Amino acid sequence: PKGDTRQKSQTALQIKRWEADRMLTELKQGSKGVGVKQTKRAVNDGKAARVFLAEDADPRVTAPVEALCAEKQIPVERVPQMKELGSACGIAVPSAVAALLH
């Protein structure tokens, strides 16, 4: 039935939301680098454990960071909105990129 598909996608959305919330809580509590400059520095210095990219950020900003993470084999997590990422980092402005440090 049709409702079944809608329910499955809603459940998948809830799981995705829960995972994003869990990751953001981890980011709030840990040491972090916020913004492209700090994140790239952390990745290059081997201090980044995981990098977070906002899905609504300009790809021209996030793509170079994502490529650097792939090169250095650092896991990348996606967050739906820049404002969520900024908030998780404890800043009053949206952020496209952040890194959770070792």
N, C-alpha and C positions, 0 to 999 in steps of 0.2 A: 504493500500500500504506500501511497504518497507520503502520509504522515510519518512513516517509518524513516524515510530518507531525511526528512526535516529534523526528526528527533536525533538521528545519528550525527548530522552535521552540527546540531546545537551542542550535543555532548562533546564532540571534537573541539568545538569552540571553547567550551568550558574548561576542557583539559588544557588547551593552549593558554588560556587566560590564567589558569592555576600555575602552570609552569613559568609563565612570564612573571607572575607575582612572586614566586619562590626565588627566581633568579634576581629580581630587583631587591628583594629582602637581603639576599646574600651580598649584593652590591652595597646596600645601605650600611651594612654592619662591618664590611671589610675595608682594607686600605684600597684606595682607588686613584686612578688618573682620569681626569675629565677633559674632553676635547681632543681634537686631532693631534695637536702638538704633544701633549702629555702622553696620550695613548701610544703614538708612534715611538716616543722616547722609551716608554716602558717596554714595548715590544722589542725594540732594538737592543735594549740593555738586558733582556732576558728576565724582566721583572713582572711581566704580564702573565697571569694564570689563565685568564679568559678575557675576551673583548666583546663588548655589547655594541650593536649597531641599531639605530632607530630605522624602522622600515619607511617612515615618512620623510626621512632626510634626503637631501640631494645626493644622488649616486656619484656625482663628481667629487663629493666630500668623502663618502663612505667607501667607494671602490678602491682607492689606493690603500686605505687601511686594511680592507679585507684581503687584498693581494699580499700585503706585507705579512699578515697573519698566516695566510696559506703557506707562504715561503718559510716562515719561522715555525710552522706547525702549531699555532696557537688556536684553540677552539674559539669559534665565533658564535654568539647567541644573538638572535633577533628580538627586538622589543618593538611593539606596535607603534609607539609614538615618542617623539623627541621630548615632549613635556614629561612623560613618565620617566624617561631616562634621566632627565635633569633633576626631577624630584627625588629619585632614588639616590642620586649623587649628592643631595643636600644643597642644591643650588636653585635659585629662584628663576632661572631661565632654562629653556629647552636645550638639550644636548644631543648631537647626532651620534657621538662616539664616546665610549668610556671603557676603562680597563679595570678589571679586578686584579689587584697585585698579590704576589706570593707573600 
